[in-house]
Amino acid sequence: MRSMPLYVYYPVQGTPGALQSGARPDRGAGSFPLVVFGNGYLEPPSAYSLILDYWVSQGYIVAAPQFPLSQTNSVGGPWEADILNQPGDLSAAISFMISQNTTAGSAFFGLINTGEIAVAGQSDGADDALAVGYNSCCKDVRVKAVISLSGAELSSYPGKYFTTAGPPLLVVQGTADTINPPSESQTVFASAGSPKYYLSLIGADHLDGYQEVGAYSNAVQTVTGAFLNYYLKGEASAMKVMTAAGNIDGTDSFS
């Protein structure tokens, strides 16, 4: 039995895009698609509030589990090998949020569109998201879209990748990333079936675009938001937004 904090970001009437503590969700806008996010090694979910807030502003509920053994304050010290258990944590977060959607008295009762769920992650969290989306060890058929921010296929997972059709994939990768080199994301992209998209952040390192405001973060927010809008909300215009935001000379390129 594993337990961990689950941080939930959600739209609040009149206060879009903010991490809410104790505030009631907006019940005037119908139900919201769900995005479950995995953080990188030693990076708490709050480190990614910039991008998580943005997804909330686009009309998503975002749930981010804090993996129990990969934090600086983990009991006994952080243990990166626990990554093998983290895809299960993402699926558990999906199950928990779905249960909240059907539990009378829950803050999220009736607020989640349980047919429209995405998983996303950065670094180790992206590895977990890719496993949930495409690896036979951990594939969760409830997932309708996957976003990999500087992720990779891991041979340490017991299953195999891309043996069956999977959900649409968006890969984001910095060209100057020395922790997760571009070749890792390129391997993921080459192996995946269509539809798939690749956003290259020109000159970006491992965290550029994910935690601090700048040209990279603008591209990451707009492209990921449009990807979610297209595949979870069915907004036809989002494809043009995604393509335009992903092709800014000197900053990023999109394919």
Contacts in CASP RR format, 6 or more apart in sequence:
PFRMAT RR
TARGET T0000
AUTHOR 0000-0000-0000
METHOD contacts of the structure
MODEL  1
MRSMPLYVYYPVQGTPGALQSGARPDRGAGSFPLVVFGNGYLEPPSAYSL
ILDYWVSQGYIVAAPQFPLSQTNSVGGPWEADILNQPGDLSAAISFMISQ
NTTAGSAFFGLINTGEIAVAGQSDGADDALAVGYNSCCKDVRVKAVISLS
GAELSSYPGKYFTTAGPPLLVVQGTADTINPPSESQTVFASAGSPKYYLS
LIGADHLDGYQEVGAYSNAVQTVTGAFLNYYLKGEASAMKVMTAAGNIDG
TDSFS
2 68 0 8 1.000
2 85 0 8 1.000
2 89 0 8 1.000
2 92 0 8 1.000
3 68 0 8 1.000
4 65 0 8 1.000
4 66 0 8 1.000
4 67 0 8 1.000
4 68 0 8 1.000
4 89 0 8 1.000
5 65 0 8 1.000
5 66 0 8 1.000
6 63 0 8 1.000
6 64 0 8 1.000
6 65 0 8 1.000
6 66 0 8 1.000
6 93 0 8 1.000
6 96 0 8 1.000
7 19 0 8 1.000
7 45 0 8 1.000
7 46 0 8 1.000
7 63 0 8 1.000
7 64 0 8 1.000
7 65 0 8 1.000
7 66 0 8 1.000
8 61 0 8 1.000
8 62 0 8 1.000
8 63 0 8 1.000
8 64 0 8 1.000
8 97 0 8 1.000
8 108 0 8 1.000
9 17 0 8 1.000
9 19 0 8 1.000
9 20 0 8 1.000
9 49 0 8 1.000
9 52 0 8 1.000
9 53 0 8 1.000
9 55 0 8 1.000
9 56 0 8 1.000
9 61 0 8 1.000
9 62 0 8 1.000
9 63 0 8 1.000
9 64 0 8 1.000
10 20 0 8 1.000
10 25 0 8 1.000
10 26 0 8 1.000
10 32 0 8 1.000
10 56 0 8 1.000
10 61 0 8 1.000
10 62 0 8 1.000
10 108 0 8 1.000
10 111 0 8 1.000
11 17 0 8 1.000
11 25 0 8 1.000
11 26 0 8 1.000
11 29 0 8 1.000
11 32 0 8 1.000
11 56 0 8 1.000
11 57 0 8 1.000
11 59 0 8 1.000
11 60 0 8 1.000
11 61 0 8 1.000
12 18 0 8 1.000
12 20 0 8 1.000
12 23 0 8 1.000
12 24 0 8 1.000
12 25 0 8 1.000
12 26 0 8 1.000
13 26 0 8 1.000
13 27 0 8 1.000
13 28 0 8 1.000
13 29 0 8 1.000
14 26 0 8 1.000
15 23 0 8 1.000
16 56 0 8 1.000
16 57 0 8 1.000
16 59 0 8 1.000
17 53 0 8 1.000
17 54 0 8 1.000
17 56 0 8 1.000
17 57 0 8 1.000
18 53 0 8 1.000
18 56 0 8 1.000
19 46 0 8 1.000
19 49 0 8 1.000
19 52 0 8 1.000
19 53 0 8 1.000
24 107 0 8 1.000
25 61 0 8 1.000
25 107 0 8 1.000
25 108 0 8 1.000
25 111 0 8 1.000
27 111 0 8 1.000
29 59 0 8 1.000
30 111 0 8 1.000
31 110 0 8 1.000
31 111 0 8 1.000
31 112 0 8 1.000
31 113 0 8 1.000
32 59 0 8 1.000
32 60 0 8 1.000
32 61 0 8 1.000
32 111 0 8 1.000
32 112 0 8 1.000
32 113 0 8 1.000
33 59 0 8 1.000
33 60 0 8 1.000
33 61 0 8 1.000
33 112 0 8 1.000
33 113 0 8 1.000
33 115 0 8 1.000
33 116 0 8 1.000
33 117 0 8 1.000
33 118 0 8 1.000
33 228 0 8 1.000
33 232 0 8 1.000
33 233 0 8 1.000
34 60 0 8 1.000
34 61 0 8 1.000
34 62 0 8 1.000
34 63 0 8 1.000
34 94 0 8 1.000
34 97 0 8 1.000
34 112 0 8 1.000
34 113 0 8 1.000
34 114 0 8 1.000
34 116 0 8 1.000
34 117 0 8 1.000
34 118 0 8 1.000
35 55 0 8 1.000
35 60 0 8 1.000
35 61 0 8 1.000
35 62 0 8 1.000
35 63 0 8 1.000
35 117 0 8 1.000
35 118 0 8 1.000
35 119 0 8 1.000
35 120 0 8 1.000
35 228 0 8 1.000
36 62 0 8 1.000
36 63 0 8 1.000
36 64 0 8 1.000
36 65 0 8 1.000
36 90 0 8 1.000
36 93 0 8 1.000
36 94 0 8 1.000
36 97 0 8 1.000
36 117 0 8 1.000
36 118 0 8 1.000
36 119 0 8 1.000
36 120 0 8 1.000
37 45 0 8 1.000
37 48 0 8 1.000
37 52 0 8 1.000
37 62 0 8 1.000
37 63 0 8 1.000
37 64 0 8 1.000
37 119 0 8 1.000
37 120 0 8 1.000
37 121 0 8 1.000
38 45 0 8 1.000
38 64 0 8 1.000
38 65 0 8 1.000
38 67 0 8 1.000
38 86 0 8 1.000
38 90 0 8 1.000
38 119 0 8 1.000
38 120 0 8 1.000
38 121 0 8 1.000
38 122 0 8 1.000
38 125 0 8 1.000
38 126 0 8 1.000
38 128 0 8 1.000
38 129 0 8 1.000
39 45 0 8 1.000
39 47 0 8 1.000
39 48 0 8 1.000
39 64 0 8 1.000
39 66 0 8 1.000
39 67 0 8 1.000
39 121 0 8 1.000
39 122 0 8 1.000
39 124 0 8 1.000
39 125 0 8 1.000
40 70 0 8 1.000
40 121 0 8 1.000
40 122 0 8 1.000
40 123 0 8 1.000
40 124 0 8 1.000
40 125 0 8 1.000
40 126 0 8 1.000
41 70 0 8 1.000
41 78 0 8 1.000
41 80 0 8 1.000
41 83 0 8 1.000
41 123 0 8 1.000
41 124 0 8 1.000
42 70 0 8 1.000
42 71 0 8 1.000
42 72 0 8 1.000
42 78 0 8 1.000
43 122 0 8 1.000
43 123 0 8 1.000
44 66 0 8 1.000
44 71 0 8 1.000
45 52 0 8 1.000
45 64 0 8 1.000
45 65 0 8 1.000
45 66 0 8 1.000
47 211 0 8 1.000
48 64 0 8 1.000
48 122 0 8 1.000
48 210 0 8 1.000
48 211 0 8 1.000
50 210 0 8 1.000
50 211 0 8 1.000
50 212 0 8 1.000
50 213 0 8 1.000
50 217 0 8 1.000
50 221 0 8 1.000
51 209 0 8 1.000
51 210 0 8 1.000
51 217 0 8 1.000
51 220 0 8 1.000
51 221 0 8 1.000
51 224 0 8 1.000
52 62 0 8 1.000
52 64 0 8 1.000
54 221 0 8 1.000
54 224 0 8 1.000
54 225 0 8 1.000
55 62 0 8 1.000
55 224 0 8 1.000
55 225 0 8 1.000
55 228 0 8 1.000
56 62 0 8 1.000
58 225 0 8 1.000
58 228 0 8 1.000
58 229 0 8 1.000
60 228 0 8 1.000
60 232 0 8 1.000
61 97 0 8 1.000
61 108 0 8 1.000
61 111 0 8 1.000
61 112 0 8 1.000
63 93 0 8 1.000
63 94 0 8 1.000
63 96 0 8 1.000
63 97 0 8 1.000
64 93 0 8 1.000
65 89 0 8 1.000
65 90 0 8 1.000
65 92 0 8 1.000
65 93 0 8 1.000
67 82 0 8 1.000
67 86 0 8 1.000
67 89 0 8 1.000
68 74 0 8 1.000
68 82 0 8 1.000
68 89 0 8 1.000
69 77 0 8 1.000
69 78 0 8 1.000
69 79 0 8 1.000
69 82 0 8 1.000
69 85 0 8 1.000
70 78 0 8 1.000
70 79 0 8 1.000
70 80 0 8 1.000
70 82 0 8 1.000
70 83 0 8 1.000
70 86 0 8 1.000
70 124 0 8 1.000
71 78 0 8 1.000
72 78 0 8 1.000
80 124 0 8 1.000
83 124 0 8 1.000
83 125 0 8 1.000
83 127 0 8 1.000
83 128 0 8 1.000
83 154 0 8 1.000
83 156 0 8 1.000
84 156 0 8 1.000
84 157 0 8 1.000
86 124 0 8 1.000
86 125 0 8 1.000
86 128 0 8 1.000
87 128 0 8 1.000
87 131 0 8 1.000
87 132 0 8 1.000
87 135 0 8 1.000
87 137 0 8 1.000
87 138 0 8 1.000
87 157 0 8 1.000
88 128 0 8 1.000
88 132 0 8 1.000
88 138 0 8 1.000
89 128 0 8 1.000
90 119 0 8 1.000
90 128 0 8 1.000
90 129 0 8 1.000
90 132 0 8 1.000
90 140 0 8 1.000
91 132 0 8 1.000
91 138 0 8 1.000
91 140 0 8 1.000
94 117 0 8 1.000
94 119 0 8 1.000
94 140 0 8 1.000
94 142 0 8 1.000
94 143 0 8 1.000
97 108 0 8 1.000
97 112 0 8 1.000
98 112 0 8 1.000
98 114 0 8 1.000
98 142 0 8 1.000
100 106 0 8 1.000
100 107 0 8 1.000
100 108 0 8 1.000
100 109 0 8 1.000
100 112 0 8 1.000
101 108 0 8 1.000
101 109 0 8 1.000
101 110 0 8 1.000
101 111 0 8 1.000
101 112 0 8 1.000
101 114 0 8 1.000
102 109 0 8 1.000
102 110 0 8 1.000
103 109 0 8 1.000
113 232 0 8 1.000
114 142 0 8 1.000
115 142 0 8 1.000
115 144 0 8 1.000
116 144 0 8 1.000
116 232 0 8 1.000
116 233 0 8 1.000
117 142 0 8 1.000
117 143 0 8 1.000
117 144 0 8 1.000
117 232 0 8 1.000
118 143 0 8 1.000
118 144 0 8 1.000
118 145 0 8 1.000
118 146 0 8 1.000
118 147 0 8 1.000
118 167 0 8 1.000
118 228 0 8 1.000
118 231 0 8 1.000
118 232 0 8 1.000
119 129 0 8 1.000
119 132 0 8 1.000
119 133 0 8 1.000
119 140 0 8 1.000
119 143 0 8 1.000
119 145 0 8 1.000
119 146 0 8 1.000
119 147 0 8 1.000
120 126 0 8 1.000
120 129 0 8 1.000
120 146 0 8 1.000
120 147 0 8 1.000
120 148 0 8 1.000
120 149 0 8 1.000
120 224 0 8 1.000
121 128 0 8 1.000
121 129 0 8 1.000
121 147 0 8 1.000
121 148 0 8 1.000
121 149 0 8 1.000
121 151 0 8 1.000
122 149 0 8 1.000
122 150 0 8 1.000
122 151 0 8 1.000
122 207 0 8 1.000
122 210 0 8 1.000
123 149 0 8 1.000
123 150 0 8 1.000
123 151 0 8 1.000
123 179 0 8 1.000
123 180 0 8 1.000
123 206 0 8 1.000
125 151 0 8 1.000
126 147 0 8 1.000
126 148 0 8 1.000
126 149 0 8 1.000
126 150 0 8 1.000
126 151 0 8 1.000
126 152 0 8 1.000
126 180 0 8 1.000
127 151 0 8 1.000
127 152 0 8 1.000
127 153 0 8 1.000
127 154 0 8 1.000
129 146 0 8 1.000
129 147 0 8 1.000
129 148 0 8 1.000
130 146 0 8 1.000
130 148 0 8 1.000
130 151 0 8 1.000
130 152 0 8 1.000
130 153 0 8 1.000
130 161 0 8 1.000
130 188 0 8 1.000
131 137 0 8 1.000
131 138 0 8 1.000
131 139 0 8 1.000
131 154 0 8 1.000
131 157 0 8 1.000
132 138 0 8 1.000
132 139 0 8 1.000
132 140 0 8 1.000
132 143 0 8 1.000
132 146 0 8 1.000
133 139 0 8 1.000
133 140 0 8 1.000
133 143 0 8 1.000
133 146 0 8 1.000
133 166 0 8 1.000
133 167 0 8 1.000
134 146 0 8 1.000
134 161 0 8 1.000
134 162 0 8 1.000
134 166 0 8 1.000
134 169 0 8 1.000
134 192 0 8 1.000
135 153 0 8 1.000
135 157 0 8 1.000
135 159 0 8 1.000
135 160 0 8 1.000
135 161 0 8 1.000
136 159 0 8 1.000
136 160 0 8 1.000
136 161 0 8 1.000
136 163 0 8 1.000
136 164 0 8 1.000
137 157 0 8 1.000
137 158 0 8 1.000
137 159 0 8 1.000
138 157 0 8 1.000
138 159 0 8 1.000
139 164 0 8 1.000
139 166 0 8 1.000
143 167 0 8 1.000
144 167 0 8 1.000
144 168 0 8 1.000
144 231 0 8 1.000
144 232 0 8 1.000
145 167 0 8 1.000
145 168 0 8 1.000
145 169 0 8 1.000
145 170 0 8 1.000
145 227 0 8 1.000
145 228 0 8 1.000
145 231 0 8 1.000
145 232 0 8 1.000
146 167 0 8 1.000
146 168 0 8 1.000
146 169 0 8 1.000
146 170 0 8 1.000
147 169 0 8 1.000
147 170 0 8 1.000
147 172 0 8 1.000
147 224 0 8 1.000
147 227 0 8 1.000
147 228 0 8 1.000
148 169 0 8 1.000
148 170 0 8 1.000
148 171 0 8 1.000
148 172 0 8 1.000
148 185 0 8 1.000
148 188 0 8 1.000
149 172 0 8 1.000
149 210 0 8 1.000
149 220 0 8 1.000
150 172 0 8 1.000
150 173 0 8 1.000
150 174 0 8 1.000
150 177 0 8 1.000
150 179 0 8 1.000
150 180 0 8 1.000
150 185 0 8 1.000
150 206 0 8 1.000
150 210 0 8 1.000
151 171 0 8 1.000
151 173 0 8 1.000
151 180 0 8 1.000
151 184 0 8 1.000
151 185 0 8 1.000
151 188 0 8 1.000
152 180 0 8 1.000
152 184 0 8 1.000
152 185 0 8 1.000
152 187 0 8 1.000
152 188 0 8 1.000
153 161 0 8 1.000
153 184 0 8 1.000
153 187 0 8 1.000
153 188 0 8 1.000
153 191 0 8 1.000
161 191 0 8 1.000
162 191 0 8 1.000
162 192 0 8 1.000
162 193 0 8 1.000
165 193 0 8 1.000
166 192 0 8 1.000
166 193 0 8 1.000
167 231 0 8 1.000
168 195 0 8 1.000
168 196 0 8 1.000
168 197 0 8 1.000
168 227 0 8 1.000
168 231 0 8 1.000
169 188 0 8 1.000
169 189 0 8 1.000
169 192 0 8 1.000
169 193 0 8 1.000
169 195 0 8 1.000
169 196 0 8 1.000
169 197 0 8 1.000
170 196 0 8 1.000
170 197 0 8 1.000
170 198 0 8 1.000
170 199 0 8 1.000
170 223 0 8 1.000
170 224 0 8 1.000
170 227 0 8 1.000
171 185 0 8 1.000
171 188 0 8 1.000
171 189 0 8 1.000
171 196 0 8 1.000
171 197 0 8 1.000
171 198 0 8 1.000
171 199 0 8 1.000
172 185 0 8 1.000
172 199 0 8 1.000
172 201 0 8 1.000
172 220 0 8 1.000
172 223 0 8 1.000
172 224 0 8 1.000
173 180 0 8 1.000
173 182 0 8 1.000
173 185 0 8 1.000
173 186 0 8 1.000
173 198 0 8 1.000
173 199 0 8 1.000
173 200 0 8 1.000
173 201 0 8 1.000
174 182 0 8 1.000
174 200 0 8 1.000
174 201 0 8 1.000
174 202 0 8 1.000
174 203 0 8 1.000
174 204 0 8 1.000
174 205 0 8 1.000
174 206 0 8 1.000
174 208 0 8 1.000
175 182 0 8 1.000
175 200 0 8 1.000
175 201 0 8 1.000
175 202 0 8 1.000
175 203 0 8 1.000
175 204 0 8 1.000
176 203 0 8 1.000
176 204 0 8 1.000
176 205 0 8 1.000
177 204 0 8 1.000
177 205 0 8 1.000
177 206 0 8 1.000
178 205 0 8 1.000
178 206 0 8 1.000
179 205 0 8 1.000
179 206 0 8 1.000
180 206 0 8 1.000
182 200 0 8 1.000
185 198 0 8 1.000
186 198 0 8 1.000
189 196 0 8 1.000
189 198 0 8 1.000
197 227 0 8 1.000
197 242 0 8 1.000
197 254 0 8 1.000
197 255 0 8 1.000
198 254 0 8 1.000
198 255 0 8 1.000
199 219 0 8 1.000
199 220 0 8 1.000
199 223 0 8 1.000
199 246 0 8 1.000
199 252 0 8 1.000
199 253 0 8 1.000
199 254 0 8 1.000
200 252 0 8 1.000
200 253 0 8 1.000
200 254 0 8 1.000
200 255 0 8 1.000
201 208 0 8 1.000
201 209 0 8 1.000
201 216 0 8 1.000
201 219 0 8 1.000
201 220 0 8 1.000
201 251 0 8 1.000
201 252 0 8 1.000
202 250 0 8 1.000
202 251 0 8 1.000
202 252 0 8 1.000
202 253 0 8 1.000
204 216 0 8 1.000
208 216 0 8 1.000
209 216 0 8 1.000
209 217 0 8 1.000
209 219 0 8 1.000
209 220 0 8 1.000
210 217 0 8 1.000
210 220 0 8 1.000
211 217 0 8 1.000
215 248 0 8 1.000
215 251 0 8 1.000
216 251 0 8 1.000
216 252 0 8 1.000
218 245 0 8 1.000
219 245 0 8 1.000
219 246 0 8 1.000
219 248 0 8 1.000
219 251 0 8 1.000
219 252 0 8 1.000
222 241 0 8 1.000
222 242 0 8 1.000
222 245 0 8 1.000
222 246 0 8 1.000
223 242 0 8 1.000
223 245 0 8 1.000
223 246 0 8 1.000
223 252 0 8 1.000
223 254 0 8 1.000
225 238 0 8 1.000
225 242 0 8 1.000
226 238 0 8 1.000
226 239 0 8 1.000
226 241 0 8 1.000
226 242 0 8 1.000
226 245 0 8 1.000
227 238 0 8 1.000
227 242 0 8 1.000
229 235 0 8 1.000
229 238 0 8 1.000
229 241 0 8 1.000
230 236 0 8 1.000
230 238 0 8 1.000
230 239 0 8 1.000
230 242 0 8 1.000
242 254 0 8 1.000
243 254 0 8 1.000
245 254 0 8 1.000
246 252 0 8 1.000
246 253 0 8 1.000
246 254 0 8 1.000
247 253 0 8 1.000
247 254 0 8 1.000
END
